[in-house]
Amino acid sequence: MPNNPLQTAVIFAGGKSSRMGRDKALLPFGDSSSMAALQYRKLQPLFQHVYLSAKTDKFDFGAPVLLDRYPESSPMVALASLFEILDTEAAFILSVDMPLIETSDIERMRTYYYQQLQPDILIAQSPRGSEPLFGIYRSSILPQIQDLLRQDIHKIGALLERAQTKRLSFADSRHFANVNTPKEYQSIHP
């Protein structure tokens, strides 16, 4: 086990949910009152600190919330805000709309992060492509994030190109299914 284990996880739940037509973070999933609650319960046994990242504190289960510090809605805003607020060397990031991620996927990512000598960014690579909202990000990339935001660049791909980014391949793309539309929600909702 490393001397400084990764202790912080952040669930990104601040998107607009425009294609869903309602806030997907608050949709029930399985036996959970919401996808946010599901992800929070999944991460709590694995990390010492688990937060939700959002524009407002809209959650009814008492989780700590990191409020975005910028008006725009994007993963870049959430990344900047979390590293401006938290004093942490790195954070595991999980999108609220990936409810099929399993704890074994998270543990595999964390183990690989230490084997790769803690790169700036480590994200999953599934058969459908890069999965930037399932990964580990180091706080050392904050200046790069802030620079991109000053240029009004919100595409996380721009950050992945600038930083030392590694990818860990996963064979099963089903775990990375995300819920963006009512049809996608119905297709994976148990």
Secondary structure per residue as TSV (DSSP state, phi and psi in degrees):
chain	resnum	aa	ss	phi	psi
A	1	M	-	360.0	137.3
A	2	P	-	-66.9	158.4
A	3	N	S	-66.0	-33.2
A	4	N	S	-122.4	76.0
A	5	P	-	-65.1	149.8
A	6	L	-	-62.9	119.0
A	7	Q	-	-115.2	-8.9
A	8	T	E	-117.3	134.6
A	9	A	E	-130.2	143.7
A	10	V	E	-132.0	128.5
A	11	I	E	-96.5	119.8
A	12	F	E	-82.3	114.0
A	13	A	-	-135.5	29.8
A	14	G	-	-108.7	13.3
A	15	G	-	-70.4	166.8
A	16	K	-	-77.6	-22.7
A	17	S	-	56.6	34.2
A	18	S	T	-64.5	-37.8
A	19	R	T	-73.2	-25.2
A	20	M	T	-79.2	-32.6
A	21	G	S	87.9	-7.2
A	22	R	S	-155.8	166.1
A	23	D	-	-67.0	109.9
A	24	K	G	-68.7	-25.5
A	25	A	G	-61.8	-25.8
A	26	L	G	-98.4	1.6
A	27	L	S	-72.3	138.2
A	28	P	-	-66.4	150.9
A	29	F	B	-147.8	122.4
A	30	G	T	58.3	-130.6
A	31	D	T	-93.4	11.7
A	32	S	B	-96.4	145.4
A	33	S	S	-67.0	-22.8
A	34	S	S	-158.0	162.1
A	35	M	H	-64.7	-33.4
A	36	A	H	-62.3	-43.8
A	37	A	H	-65.2	-39.1
A	38	L	H	-59.4	-50.3
A	39	Q	H	-65.9	-38.9
A	40	Y	H	-61.1	-47.7
A	41	R	H	-63.6	-34.0
A	42	K	H	-66.7	-39.5
A	43	L	H	-85.6	-25.9
A	44	Q	T	-54.5	-43.0
A	45	P	T	-71.6	-14.8
A	46	L	T	-97.3	-22.3
A	47	F	-	-132.2	147.7
A	48	Q	S	-70.1	-35.7
A	49	H	E	-125.8	125.2
A	50	V	E	-127.9	128.9
A	51	Y	E	-127.1	158.5
A	52	L	E	-107.0	137.7
A	53	S	E	-108.8	124.8
A	54	A	E	-160.1	173.0
A	55	K	S	-76.8	-34.3
A	56	T	S	-139.0	163.5
A	57	D	-	-86.8	90.4
A	58	K	-	-104.7	9.3
A	59	F	-	-99.3	146.6
A	60	D	S	-109.3	19.1
A	61	F	S	-123.3	19.4
A	62	G	-	72.7	19.6
A	63	A	-	-77.8	147.5
A	64	P	-	-68.4	138.7
A	65	V	E	-119.1	133.2
A	66	L	E	-98.5	113.7
A	67	L	E	-84.2	133.9
A	68	D	-	-56.9	139.8
A	69	R	S	-96.9	1.3
A	70	Y	S	-127.0	151.1
A	71	P	S	-72.2	-28.2
A	72	E	S	-69.6	159.0
A	73	S	-	-110.8	110.7
A	74	S	S	-164.8	156.6
A	75	P	H	-59.6	-30.8
A	76	M	H	-63.7	-41.3
A	77	V	H	-62.2	-43.5
A	78	A	H	-63.5	-41.9
A	79	L	H	-62.5	-47.8
A	80	A	H	-59.1	-47.2
A	81	S	H	-61.8	-44.0
A	82	L	H	-65.3	-39.8
A	83	F	H	-78.6	-20.5
A	84	E	H	-77.6	-27.6
A	85	I	H	-92.5	-46.6
A	86	L	-	-92.0	143.4
A	87	D	-	-96.9	81.9
A	88	T	-	-138.3	144.8
A	89	E	S	-73.4	-32.2
A	90	A	E	-157.5	161.1
A	91	A	E	-142.5	139.8
A	92	F	E	-82.4	132.1
A	93	I	E	-112.6	134.4
A	94	L	E	-138.3	128.7
A	95	S	E	-73.6	139.3
A	96	V	T	-62.7	-25.8
A	97	D	T	-93.9	23.2
A	98	M	-	-117.2	68.6
A	99	P	T	-72.2	-11.6
A	100	L	T	-92.9	-1.0
A	101	I	-	-58.5	137.5
A	102	E	-	-107.5	156.9
A	103	T	H	-61.1	-31.6
A	104	S	H	-64.8	-32.7
A	105	D	H	-64.8	-42.3
A	106	I	H	-65.9	-45.1
A	107	E	H	-64.0	-38.4
A	108	R	H	-62.9	-41.5
A	109	M	H	-62.9	-44.7
A	110	R	H	-65.2	-43.3
A	111	T	H	-60.8	-45.3
A	112	Y	H	-64.5	-35.9
A	113	Y	H	-55.5	-45.0
A	114	Y	H	-74.1	-33.4
A	115	Q	H	-65.2	-30.9
A	116	Q	T	-91.1	14.7
A	117	L	T	59.9	39.9
A	118	Q	-	53.2	70.4
A	119	P	-	-64.3	167.3
A	120	D	S	-55.8	-44.5
A	121	I	E	-139.4	135.9
A	122	L	E	-128.5	120.5
A	123	I	E	-125.0	163.7
A	124	A	E	-81.1	150.4
A	125	Q	E	-124.8	111.1
A	126	S	E	-104.3	173.3
A	127	P	T	-57.6	-22.1
A	128	R	T	-89.2	-4.2
A	129	G	E	128.6	-166.0
A	130	S	E	-66.9	144.1
A	131	E	E	-122.8	77.5
A	132	P	E	-68.6	-14.2
A	133	L	E	-100.8	24.7
A	134	F	E	-138.0	91.8
A	135	G	E	-172.6	-175.9
A	136	I	E	-122.9	129.3
A	137	Y	E	-123.1	135.4
A	138	R	E	-92.3	147.7
A	139	S	G	-66.4	-18.8
A	140	S	G	-62.6	-15.5
A	141	I	G	-87.8	-0.9
A	142	L	H	-53.9	-44.8
A	143	P	H	-59.2	-36.8
A	144	Q	H	-66.9	-40.7
A	145	I	H	-62.7	-47.5
A	146	Q	H	-62.4	-38.4
A	147	D	H	-62.7	-43.8
A	148	L	H	-63.8	-41.0
A	149	L	H	-65.3	-37.1
A	150	R	H	-61.3	-29.8
A	151	Q	T	-88.9	6.2
A	152	D	T	60.4	35.8
A	153	I	-	-102.4	116.2
A	154	H	-	-112.9	-1.0
A	155	K	-	-74.8	122.6
A	156	I	H	-66.0	-23.7
A	157	G	H	-58.6	-33.3
A	158	A	H	-64.4	-37.8
A	159	L	H	-69.2	-41.6
A	160	L	H	-60.9	-33.8
A	161	E	H	-71.8	-35.1
A	162	R	H	-79.8	-35.7
A	163	A	S	-91.9	166.1
A	164	Q	-	-74.7	102.1
A	165	T	E	-113.4	130.9
A	166	K	E	-116.3	155.4
A	167	R	E	-125.8	140.3
A	168	L	E	-112.4	122.3
A	169	S	E	-77.9	136.0
A	170	F	-	-122.2	134.2
A	171	A	S	-79.7	-26.9
A	172	D	-	-100.7	107.7
A	173	S	G	-76.1	-16.6
A	174	R	G	-60.4	-37.0
A	175	H	G	-60.1	-25.8
A	176	F	G	-96.7	8.1
A	177	A	-	-58.0	129.5
A	178	N	-	-118.3	155.0
A	179	V	-	-101.3	102.9
A	180	N	-	-114.3	-23.0
A	181	T	S	-129.5	161.2
A	182	P	H	-57.1	-36.2
A	183	K	H	-65.2	-43.6
A	184	E	H	-63.8	-39.9
A	185	Y	H	-61.0	-48.0
A	186	Q	H	-63.3	-34.1
A	187	S	H	-71.9	-25.5
A	188	I	H	-115.5	-8.8
A	189	H	-	-69.9	124.5
A	190	P	-	-70.5	360.0
